[in-house]
Amino acid sequence: MKTFQYVLLTMAALFWSSQTKAQDIPFHSRGYVSPNYTIHFLTMELLQRYNLEGKGEVELSPKYIEMITKAFAAIQKSKNSGSGRVMPYKSMNQVKVTVKNQQFWQGAVMQKLLKKHGLRYKILSQEGEESTRLIYRKKDFNTQALATLLKKNAEVKDAYPASSGIVGSGSRVKLTLKDNNILKISFGRGWGDCPAGCINWVYKHYEVDTRTYAVKFLGRTGQGMDLKKLPQPEKKGKN
């Protein structure tokens, strides 16, 4: 009995150790950038695509994060629920910046920007006065807005959202805004060589009124919807 209890305790200790270590692994190594990656990425896309307020802000708009979160929750509770994840190649918490002069990093404007948003940076490469650094933080932010803001400075040669290293995904979410109040949300499920982008896709489409969060299921579209074999033509008899 004591031996059995010892084995159980050992197994529990090993499991807890593996879970603790897993939490220390960089987000992208686990297949996503942050726990709220889908919501945050869609919020950023919504702001950029429809030129909504907050497009130029480094911090993501709480208003639209809440809107998308509530819309997802409403769909999940509906009769024809759907779910999916966004896994694009661009990260949500890293921006690469190349500057002409290293003094740029010590300037008051840059130091104020870093402090305001809790951003850090590390050197990626350096050649003479020109250097490339990675600006990052653990919490997601509007990477496109930060890159655009930095490129306005004459000392910045280039700035862009960094790669997350994610390639391929078997799920997808598409978001469209209609008449400022209606969100059309499509959840996609893919299969067949997904590391290369998936051969087949099926989508479930919804409309959510963000004033009442009423859900309307629009139906399904995509390849491979009917997996049943098509009826074979009748064989003709021999003459």
Secondary structure, 3 states (H helix, E strand, C coil): CHHHHHHHHHHHHHHHHHHHHHHHCCHHHHCCCCCCHHHHHHHHHHHHHCCCCCCCCCCCCHHHHHHHHHHHHHHHHCCCCCCCCCCCCEEEEEEEEEECCHHHHHCHHHHHHHHHHCCEEEEEEEECCEEEEEEECCCCCCHHHHHHHHHCCCCEEEEEEEECCCCCCCEEEEEEEECCCEEEEEEEEEECCHHHCCCEEEEEEEEEECCCCEEEEEEEEECCCCCCCCCCCCCCCCC
